[in-house]
Structures are given as structure tokens and as C-alpha cells.
Amino acid sequence: MGIVVRKAKEKDMLPIQRLVAKAGLRDEGIEQYIESFLVVEDEDQNLIGTVGVEQYETEGLLRSLVLDSPIWTAQLSLEFLQLTLKYAEEQNMETIYLCAKGTNALFHQLGFREIEKEEVPEQISRSPHFKRNAKADVKVWACSLLE
């Protein structure tokens, strides 16, 4: 079993949108940020996962994290998110934020901590994705990449 993680290309737009919609997430804005998405392909080059990493100066916003395949395990999920954080670090991001409806042990394991919405930097809180998703039932998480 082999998987490949790579930067998304224009040709990945529709498969990413389908994957995100299938997961019940909003796909608005993907077309504007396609170059900030990473995709995961299985050995048959089927797109089985994606995550957006929007960059705002030294801050990043994870969005549209979807892993959809029978081969996904907790270990693969952890490795994919570690690669995503490493990619963000290589892009000179210092802190990564994300919105999620629940608590995920994986976030804690990767160093994310829950924060108040008011603690989110202005450039992140003004992003269209954050505005659409930071509702009352959503938790905001932050992970420093400097530690």
C-alpha cells in the first residue's frame, strides 16, 4: 500500500470539491485557494484525501481536511497531518489554526490547543473560510510551529 502526498494542481479542483462535498463540508473558496491545497493519492492515483493550508503572512488556516478511503487508519491520519504541519513550517508559517465541531485526540497529539475565537489573529479571523465556519458550535484550535 503506497500513498503520495503532493500539492494540488488545477486538474484536482473537481475531485477535491467532490471529496469535500461528500464529507458534508463547504467547498466555497476552493477555486481561489487551489494552490494552497495538498492532496493524497492512493497507488492507483485516486484522490483519497485533501487539506487546504491558507497562508496569511506567518499564520496559517487549515481547511477542508478530508480523508476518505478504506485504507485510512489513525496512524495514516497522524502522518498526513504531521506532513501538513511540516509543509506549513516550510512555508514559514509560525502558527496554524483550524475550526472543528468537536474535540479530536489527534489535534492534541499534534500540539493543537483549544483557544477562544477572540484570540485568533485578525488576518485569520477576516478570512472568508474562518468567517463562514467559526460558528457558536465550532471550536478553534491553534498549533505553534515554533516550539
Beta strands, then each sheet from edge to edge (+ up, - down):
strand 1: 4-7
strand 2: 37-41
strand 3: 47-56
strand 4: 59-67
strand 5: 95-100
strand 6: 113-115
strand 7: 139-144
sheet 1: 1+ 2- 3+ 4- 5- 7+ 6-
end
